[in-house]
């Protein structure tokens, strides 16, 4: 007997909706989806003497869509199954034990949509896109960021000097990389003070607002201590490796009285997202991170060094929202209307250089932070020239100018295009 399938069911605004890619293991997709629905909610592997009609009626989920051709299953969960403002509990349900069940050969959580009651229980971003643009004084163009290279090895003095050269060259933002925290050769507190000092110097020279993103990722108490240190020294940003610190730690950081921009690095995401048949999609991770409250999030680049197809990235940063999810009006995941939840600034990063920048701008639009590492630091004439070349490439894209023609009157860009053909 199939307990959970009702293909005539129409989800309500009180349902949490999930879409799974499902390959059943020696059974029908209907039977395997029943196992998933039960294990992720009120069921288990056998009949229960403790199960009563009231519990089943109120809390059981409904499988309301099965696409045999594409192996997709849609499940609606009553909101009463979940504890509001508790992302670990929510994900332990819809993305927990089900991945290890014998009933499935492969399973991937492709998408998730949260009901209004859960949306209202999370703060979302403190700044969001509009708040960051107001801080930066940049109304329309994509922002330009870089990552200090090499990832590790520079002293705090060297780090600060490199950041200064990037800012003066045209970068809006300089960030730590994901594995630079507080090593012996570059202690966190020393680096933050010296880099923020150079930020102020760059602002006085350029007349533009500049930002530094120190990586505060650490054990939760230490992470909060570092975030407070940044705040006390006038920094406006913190960066955190959201997957390696964990969802509960991210919730703690967001609930901390920080009032600073939270930049989310997705280090480790491919362990969950890379296999198209098993795991959790980057679209789902992006929605969870936005709900908890990051202001900026790495989404990939389509054209850079990191794995991720055009569809994978555009599912986050393009008009791809599936119509059976809430809300009904199409909008992309980082900017769709979620009531009071502010939109998130998408960050394109990974293997970019000036020749690729117009393509990224054209594919992903103006609400993007173009983050260039090796493609800036690898410029033949160094960091300052690399930053100028990247800024010139953005300017060309904004003006709709041909990159080759634009480079004829912009020397740094010309040098970059000659290197990266």
PyMOL commands that set and color helices and strands:
alter all, ss='L'
color gray80, all
select helices_A, chain A and resi 29-39+53-59+79-81+87-94+97-100+116-119+128-136+156-169+188-206+220-232+242-245+247-255+270-273+282-292+310-314+354-364+374-377+383-399+403-407+411-419
alter helices_A, ss='H'
color red, helices_A
select strands_A, chain A and resi 15-24+62-67+72-78+104-113+143-147+173-175+211-215+237-241+261-265+279-280+296-298+345-349+368-372
alter strands_A, ss='S'
color yellow, strands_A
deselect
rebuild
show_as cartoon
